[in-house]
Amino acid sequence: MLGAHLAQCSRSLASSSSARAAPLHTSAVLRAVSARARKTHQTLRANVQRRKELERQAQQNRPHVVLGHIPGDEAKWQNCDLAKIIVTEEDIRSTPLPHVDPREGSIQLPTYYNYGVGEKEKEALFNVLPALSLEATVRYQRRKIGDIDQHTLAQCQSTASIEELQKLNMFTRLVDLRNANARGIAYENRRRIIAAFSEPENPNDTGRPEVQAAIATYKIRNLWDHLSRCKKDIANRRSLRKLVHDRAKILRYLKSVDEDRYDRVLERLGLERSAVEGELVV
């Protein structure tokens, strides 16, 4: 009997002690731990958001590795020398069609000539050769007919002149850059770039770093436009990366040789220093 009372008293004391200890371990301590954990998580979340915002701002202010300027700042490219030199398909289509009117004798020559037609070739094709052909035609008619009067001679000259103008009309359309394909337009642009970025003493210096950097920038621009239209062309992405790093190597060499020339060519190409220096991720 006494043992049963002692067991019941011990159980009541154990239950009362556990009931008093429960608030100490579950409410105050756990609330303090959870408050510290929430504050830590909030701090970490704020730091991550701040880091992302700084990275976004830095990305917005960093020039594009391919384009060479800050995205949206197209004025830097449009005002540079390279953009004014090269000819695009839109520029060619916007020019008037070449036309020759045999009756009035008016001649509308092409604005852009096909590759291989320079100033000497234009002088020979449109001024020298028509006159020589007209003279040869009139001489042939004299030999064929014999002695002819002035009226007949003037009529032969007029007919031969109309025929030469018709030939010239067909020839102007033939040498127009509209008849060239993409390779022909690229050839003409490379010729213009080499002439513009070479020294006056050596107008065809293809080994000059400025010329090589300008041609590389022109190729990069063409390839970037192509990849913007054809986003699934995976093979040419490697070519774009290679061109970007090749241009950086050329400019790095030019900077080591002459930094003034380096700054001038960056301005002429519409590029910024941070777009061609340091680590380039394409």
HUKA-V136099 format. One record per residue. N is the residue number from 0. RES is the residue in one letter. BURIAL is I if it has 9 or more other C-alpha atoms within 8 Angstrom, else O. D_CENTER is the distance of its C-alpha to the mean C-alpha in whole Angstrom. Layout:
N_RES_BURIAL_D_CENTER ; N_RES_BURIAL_D_CENTER
This chain:
0_M_O_102 ; 1_L_O_101 ; 2_G_O_98 ; 3_A_O_97 ; 4_H_O_97 ; 5_L_O_95 ; 6_A_O_92 ; 7_Q_O_92 ; 8_C_O_92 ; 9_S_O_89 ; 10_R_O_87 ; 11_S_O_87 ; 12_L_O_86 ; 13_A_O_83 ; 14_S_O_82 ; 15_S_O_82 ; 16_S_O_81 ; 17_S_O_78 ; 18_A_O_77 ; 19_R_O_77 ; 20_A_O_75 ; 21_A_O_72 ; 22_P_I_71 ; 23_L_I_71 ; 24_H_I_68 ; 25_T_I_66 ; 26_S_O_66 ; 27_A_I_65 ; 28_V_I_64 ; 29_L_I_61 ; 30_R_I_60 ; 31_A_O_60 ; 32_V_O_58 ; 33_S_O_56 ; 34_A_O_55 ; 35_R_O_54 ; 36_A_O_51 ; 37_R_O_50 ; 38_K_O_49 ; 39_T_O_48 ; 40_H_O_45 ; 41_Q_O_44 ; 42_T_O_43 ; 43_L_O_41 ; 44_R_O_40 ; 45_A_O_39 ; 46_N_O_38 ; 47_V_O_35 ; 48_Q_O_34 ; 49_R_O_34 ; 50_R_O_32 ; 51_K_O_29 ; 52_E_O_29 ; 53_L_O_28 ; 54_E_O_26 ; 55_R_O_24 ; 56_Q_O_24 ; 57_A_O_23 ; 58_Q_O_20 ; 59_Q_I_19 ; 60_N_O_19 ; 61_R_I_17 ; 62_P_I_14 ; 63_H_I_11 ; 64_V_I_11 ; 65_V_I_8 ; 66_L_I_6 ; 67_G_I_9 ; 68_H_I_11 ; 69_I_I_13 ; 70_P_I_12 ; 71_G_O_13 ; 72_D_O_13 ; 73_E_O_11 ; 74_A_O_13 ; 75_K_I_12 ; 76_W_I_9 ; 77_Q_O_11 ; 78_N_I_14 ; 79_C_I_12 ; 80_D_I_13 ; 81_L_I_10 ; 82_A_I_9 ; 83_K_I_13 ; 84_I_I_13 ; 85_I_I_11 ; 86_V_I_13 ; 87_T_O_11 ; 88_E_O_14 ; 89_E_O_15 ; 90_D_O_16 ; 91_I_I_18 ; 92_R_O_20 ; 93_S_O_20 ; 94_T_O_22 ; 95_P_O_26 ; 96_L_O_28 ; 97_P_I_29 ; 98_H_I_33 ; 99_V_I_36 ; 100_D_I_40 ; 101_P_I_43 ; 102_R_O_45 ; 103_E_O_44 ; 104_G_O_42 ; 105_S_O_39 ; 106_I_O_36 ; 107_Q_O_32 ; 108_L_O_30 ; 109_P_I_26 ; 110_T_O_24 ; 111_Y_O_21 ; 112_Y_I_23 ; 113_N_I_23 ; 114_Y_I_22 ; 115_G_O_25 ; 116_V_I_26 ; 117_G_O_26 ; 118_E_O_29 ; 119_K_O_32 ; 120_E_O_31 ; 121_K_I_31 ; 122_E_I_34 ; 123_A_I_36 ; 124_L_I_35 ; 125_F_I_35 ; 126_N_I_38 ; 127_V_I_40 ; 128_L_I_40 ; 129_P_I_41 ; 130_A_O_44 ; 131_L_O_45 ; 132_S_I_45 ; 133_L_I_47 ; 134_E_O_50 ; 135_A_O_50 ; 136_T_I_51 ; 137_V_I_53 ; 138_R_O_55 ; 139_Y_O_55 ; 140_Q_I_57 ; 141_R_I_60 ; 142_R_O_60 ; 143_K_O_61 ; 144_I_O_63 ; 145_G_O_65 ; 146_D_O_66 ; 147_I_O_64 ; 148_D_O_65 ; 149_Q_O_62 ; 150_H_O_62 ; 151_T_O_61 ; 152_L_I_59 ; 153_A_O_57 ; 154_Q_O_56 ; 155_C_I_55 ; 156_Q_I_53 ; 157_S_O_51 ; 158_T_O_51 ; 159_A_I_49 ; 160_S_I_47 ; 161_I_I_46 ; 162_E_O_45 ; 163_E_I_43 ; 164_L_I_41 ; 165_Q_I_41 ; 166_K_O_39 ; 167_L_I_37 ; 168_N_I_36 ; 169_M_O_35 ; 170_F_O_33 ; 171_T_I_31 ; 172_R_I_29 ; 173_L_O_29 ; 174_V_I_27 ; 175_D_I_25 ; 176_L_I_21 ; 177_R_O_22 ; 178_N_O_23 ; 179_A_I_21 ; 180_N_O_19 ; 181_A_O_15 ; 182_R_O_17 ; 183_G_I_18 ; 184_I_I_15 ; 185_A_O_13 ; 186_Y_I_16 ; 187_E_I_17 ; 188_N_I_13 ; 189_R_I_14 ; 190_R_O_18 ; 191_R_I_16 ; 192_I_I_14 ; 193_I_I_18 ; 194_A_I_20 ; 195_A_O_18 ; 196_F_I_18 ; 197_S_I_21 ; 198_E_O_24 ; 199_P_O_27 ; 200_E_O_29 ; 201_N_O_27 ; 202_P_I_25 ; 203_N_O_23 ; 204_D_I_23 ; 205_T_O_21 ; 206_G_O_22 ; 207_R_O_21 ; 208_P_I_19 ; 209_E_I_17 ; 210_V_I_16 ; 211_Q_I_15 ; 212_A_I_13 ; 213_A_I_11 ; 214_I_I_11 ; 215_A_I_10 ; 216_T_I_7 ; 217_Y_O_6 ; 218_K_I_7 ; 219_I_I_5 ; 220_R_I_2 ; 221_N_O_5 ; 222_L_I_7 ; 223_W_I_6 ; 224_D_O_6 ; 225_H_O_10 ; 226_L_I_11 ; 227_S_O_11 ; 228_R_O_13 ; 229_C_O_15 ; 230_K_O_16 ; 231_K_O_19 ; 232_D_O_17 ; 233_I_O_18 ; 234_A_O_18 ; 235_N_I_14 ; 236_R_I_14 ; 237_R_O_16 ; 238_S_O_14 ; 239_L_I_11 ; 240_R_I_13 ; 241_K_O_15 ; 242_L_I_12 ; 243_V_I_11 ; 244_H_I_15 ; 245_D_I_15 ; 246_R_I_13 ; 247_A_I_15 ; 248_K_O_18 ; 249_I_I_18 ; 250_L_I_17 ; 251_R_I_20 ; 252_Y_O_22 ; 253_L_I_21 ; 254_K_I_22 ; 255_S_O_26 ; 256_V_O_26 ; 257_D_O_26 ; 258_E_I_24 ; 259_D_O_24 ; 260_R_I_22 ; 261_Y_I_20 ; 262_D_O_20 ; 263_R_O_19 ; 264_V_I_16 ; 265_L_I_14 ; 266_E_I_15 ; 267_R_I_14 ; 268_L_I_11 ; 269_G_I_10 ; 270_L_I_11 ; 271_E_I_14 ; 272_R_O_17 ; 273_S_O_17 ; 274_A_I_14 ; 275_V_I_15 ; 276_E_I_18 ; 277_G_O_21 ; 278_E_O_20 ; 279_L_I_17 ; 280_V_O_17 ; 281_V_O_14
